[in-house]
Amino acid sequence: MPPPRPLDGIRVLELGQLLAGPFAGTLLAYFGAEVIKVEPPGGDPIRQWRIVRDGASLWWRSLGRNKKCVTLNLRDPAGRALARRLAERCDVLIENFRPGILEGWGLGPDDLKPVNPGLIFARISGYGQDGPYAARPGYASVCEGIGGLRYVNGVPGDPPVRPNLSLGDTFAGLHAAFGVLLALLDRQRRPPHAGQTVDVALYESVFNLLEAVVPEYDGAGAIREPSGSTVTGIVPTGTYRCRDGKHVIIGGNGDSIYKRLMHATGRADLAEDPRLAHNAGRVEHQQEIDTAIAAWTATLDIREALARLEAAEVPAGPIYNVADMVTDPHFLARGLFETVEIDGKPLKIPAILPKLAETPGATNWPGPEIGSHNMEVFGGLLGLSAAELATLKGQGVF
């Protein structure tokens, strides 16, 4: 018997496509929820994004793990009727359509509350369910800009830089999963066990990570600007080039750590300089400090620089690509990879965090083929007969 998981017994209906909604569903499924993913008959587009092998993207095998995949044409009244019946039997519904779409299909929160008052309705959109921008389409790239992430990311004077990831989507998925868990807790405490709506916006999920940007502006008129590989107001912390062309990240901004760092670089004068004893003084003299560190790392290969910094108990590390990660002994010891089989071929996918000591998550199966669970869900959960299933399939409902 597999160990219990914290979301065992929770059933989730996932109506979202692409990334934000499905990522939230993946997180819940990994920790035990039964996630029924509804796709259009052609499948979620992400099945064909990026690198495709054996008919589906490698990304899908990770994102679709542990989900029961069914197909439904939600533009067809019969398809919407089946979705409604599924929603009646679920604890959570996740969707990331543009606001108003589900209401137009009779599948909004007000439509479903009478038949399932305990349903938790997690809604993910670019700009939220209300406000003047609610109707705008909002992809991660756009929402990362308006949410403030892009502005502070990059080198001063250059165009903002985008990390080669859809962070706005994954941040929103994390917020949605967190909101669902809060709502599940609340439902246990609040008779008559009523559900509620969780409203997640991509731009707000980015905005939520901006640390002190707002109070610093309001209290001091300061606008946080891009700062390259450093962080404004914290010195020294940055990326420095080594002799072999690789880069080392050094975080020496604690007062005692700073002293150890500068002694390790051979700059006892800067280590003991009273002007630099605290962060405020180091911020004033950032250029001098960074120049000294860069001059030191330029004389060493990265392995030697890291060894000396580790000996001095200074936080430091390399910049890894994925090839580095999958061979690193610490990544392996921490169990950050799982292997699944696709048509007999092994595929490494990332484990999902956080780690729970007593009720850990797990991958039961990789992202399945389109409609793999149609018979199980429509025939078993909804009780449709073989004849009904054949008729609906012939009508293009799924």
N, C-alpha and C positions, 0 to 999 in steps of 0.2 A: 504493500500500500504506500503510495506517495505521501509525504508529510502534508498536513493541512496547510492551506494558504488563507490569508486574511480575507479574501473576497469570495471564498467558496460559498455557493448558494446565491450569489448575486447574478442576475441576468441582465445583460446590456444589449440594447438594439443600436447598432452603429449605422447611421444613414449617411455619414460624411464620406467624401472622396478625397483623393490626393493625400494631403499630409496632416493638417492640424487635427481634424477629427479622428482619423485613423490612428494617429500616434497616441492620442488619449485612450482610444480603445485598446491599443497594444499594451499600454502600461497596465490597464485594468485586467486584461486577459492574462498577462504574465503572472499576476498575483492572485489568480484563481477565478476571476469572473468568467461566466459563460457569455462570450461576446458573439452575437449573431450579426454578421456584417452583410448589409444589403447593398448589392451592386446592380447597375443596369445590366441588361443581358449581355452586353459586350465586355463587361468587367470594368473595374476601377482603372482609369487611365494610367495610374502609377505602375500597373502591371507591365507596361511597355516603356517605361522611362529609363533612361541611361542604359546600362549594360544588360542585354537580354540573353539568357541561356535556357535552352529547353523550353522555349515558348513564353517565358515570363522573366521579368527583370529580377536580378539578384537582390535588389532592394526590397521587392515585394516579399521575397521569402522571409526576410527579417520582419518587415512591417506587418505582414499578414499572419504572423505566428499565432497559434492557439485560437484562431477565429474560425467560427462556423460560417462558411461563405454561401450565401444564397443570392439568387438573382431575382429582381423584380423591376418591372417597368412602372415607375411611379407616375408616369404621364398617362397611364391607363387607369381608369376608375377601378378595375378589378385588382390591379397591382396595389393601388392605394388602400383598397379594402383589406388586402392581406397584410399590408404594413400596419394598418390600424389594429388588426387582430393580434399581431405580434407585440405591438406596443402595450396592449392590454395585459400581456403576460410578462412584462419586463419591469425591472426596478429602475432602470436608467435608460434614457434615450440620448444619444450623441448625434448632433447634426452640425454641418458647417455650410449650409446653403445661405444664399443672400437673404437678409431679413424679409419676411413676407411670403417667401416661396412655399413653405410648409403650410402657412395659413391658407394660401390659395388652394392647396390640395386637401384642406380639411384635416391636417395632421399637426396643427399647432398646439401649444400647451392648453389653450382654452378648449380645443376640440377633444383632447384626450383626457383632461382632468375628470370629466364626469364618469368615464369608464375605468379610469385608473388614478384615483386621487393621490396615491403614493408615488407616482412616477416622478423621477428626478430628470429634468429636461435640460441637458447641457447644450447650449447654443454657442457656436463659435463662428465669428464673422470678422470681417476686416475692421469695422468701426463700431460694433455693438448693435444692439437691437433698437436703440432710439438715438435721438440727436440729429443734427442737420446733415451729418455724413452717412447715416445708417444705410442708405440705399446704394452707396457707392460700392463698386467691386473693389476688393482689397486683398491683393496677394502679399506674401511676406516681403517681397522686395520693396513695394510701395510703403507698407506699414512700418518697416524698419526705418524708413526715412522720416515719416511724419511722427513716429514715436520717439525720435531722438537718438537712436542707436547709430545711424549712419553719420550724423554730424560729428560725433566725437571719435569716429573711427578713421584713422588715416594719418597722413603726414601734413603738418601745417603748410598751407599754400597749395596743396595738391587736391585733386578731386577726392571726395570720400571713397573709401574702399569697402567693398562687400566681402565678408568671409565667404568662401566657396561652399556655403551651406544655407539652407532655408531656416535661419534661426528664428525668424518671426513665427513660423509655423510650429516649430518644436516648442518654443517658449509658450505659445498658446495652448498646445496640447498638454504641457505640464500643468499650466494653470487650470485647464479644464478638468484634468484628472484630480487635482487637488480640490477643486470646487465640488466635484462629485463626492469625494470622500467626506468633506465637511457636511454636505447635504445628507449623506447616508447616516452620519452620526446624529445629525439634528432630527432626522426622521424617527430614530429610535426613541428620542426623548420627548417628542412633541405629539401628543395625541391629537387627532386620531391617526397618527403616523402619516402626516401629509407630506407630499413631495413639494418641490419648488423648482424654479428655473435658475440655472447657473448661466450667467451672461458673460461670455469671454470674447474680448476683441483682440485681434492680433496687435494693433498699435498700442493698446493698453498693456498687453503682456510685455512688450518691449519697454514701454514707459515705466513699468513697475520695477525695472532693474537699473534705473538711473542713479541710484545711490543719493548723493547730496546735491545733485544738479539743481533741483527746484529750490530748496532752502538757501543755497548759496546765492542763487540769483535774486530771490526775494529779500534776503537779509543783507546782501552786500553788493548786489548789482553785477555779480560775476557770471559770465557765460562760459561754461566749460567748452574749451576748444579741443580739436584733435591734438594729440601729443606723441605721434609716432609710436615707438615701442616703450614709452614711459607712461607714468600716470601723474597727472597734474597734482602738485602739492604733496607728493610722497617721494622722498629722495634718500638713497638711490634705489631705484628699481628700473631695470631696463634690459635690453638685449645688446650683447657686445660680440663683435666679430673676433674669432680666434685665428691663429696663424694658419691653420689648415682650411680656412674659408668657412668653417661651420660657426654657428652662433650659440652662445650660452646666455641663458636668462639668469639674472642675479637679482635677488631681493634682499637688499642690505639695509632696509629702512628702519629697523629697530635700533635704538641707541647703542646697546651693547653689541648687536650684530654688526652695526656699522664699524665699530672699532675693530672687531675681529677681521672684518673684510679688508679694511685699509692696512692693517698689519700684515695680512696675507699677501697683499699686493706690494709690500715693501714700502708703503707710504705711512710710516709712523708719524710723520709730521701732520698729515691730515687726520690720522686716527686720534691724535691727542689735541688737535686744534680746538680751543674752547668755543670758537665761533660755530663749530660743526657738531657740538655735543648733542644737540637736539634737532628734531626734524625741521623746525621753523628756520634755523640757521642754515641747514643743509639745502633747503629750498632756495634760499638767497644765493647760494654758491653752487647750484646744480651743475653748471657747465664745468667748473673746475673739478668737481668730483667725478663726473662722468668721463671727462677727458683722461683723468688719471687711471680709472678702471679700464677704459678702452685701450690705453697704452700698454697696460699689463697683459690683458687677454691677447693682444696682438703678438705677444712673444711666445705664446703657448699653444699647443694643439688642444683641442677641446677636452680630450681625456685627461691631460695633465692639469688643465684649469679646473675641471670638476673635482679631481682628486684633491687638489690643494684647498678648494673651497669646502669640500666635505670635511677635510681634516680640521678646518677652522670653524666648523659648524655654522656655515653660512648657507642659507637656502639658495640652491642653484640647480639648474637642470638643462638638458639639451632640448632642441625642438624636434619632435618626432614626426615622421610620416607614418602611414599605416604599416609599411614594411618593418619599421623599427618596433612598432607596438606589438605585432604578432609574434615577435621573437624575444621580447624583453622578459626576463625571468620574473620580474615583479608582477607584470600584467598576467603572466601565466599562473603564478602562485595565487593571485587574487581571484582567479576564475573568471576573467573578463571575456572569455570566448566560449561559445558552445558550438558543437558540430551537429548539423542535421544532414539528412540524406534526401537528395532530389533525384529520382529515377536511378537510385543506386550510387549516385555520386556524392561524395561528402562536400559540405559547404560550411565554412566557418561564418558564424554570425555573432554579433555582440550580445553578451548577457545584458540584462536590464537591471538597473539599480534603483533604489538602494538595496543593500544586503540586509536581510532579516535573519537573525540567528535561529529563531524557533519556527518561523513560518515563511521560508524563503520562496521566491518565485521560481518558475522554471518554464522551459520551452517544451511543450508537449508534441507539437508538430509545426513544421514550417508553413509559410503561406500556401494554402491549398489552391487547387485549380478552380476556375470559375464554376460556380454552382455546385461545388462538391457536396454541400449539405442540404440541397433542395429537398431531397426525399426525407431526410431525417427531420428537418424543421417543419416543412409543410405537411408531411404525412404524419410524423410523430407528434410534434408539439401542437400543431393546429388540427390534426385528425382528418385531413383531407383524404379521400379515397383515391385509389389508383385511377379510376375513371375521371374524377375531378382534376387530378393532377395532369392527366393526359390532355384533357380539354383545355385547361389553362395554358399548358405549354404550347398546344396547337394555336392558341389565340395570341401567342407572343407575350403573355403576361410575365413569364420568367424564362 
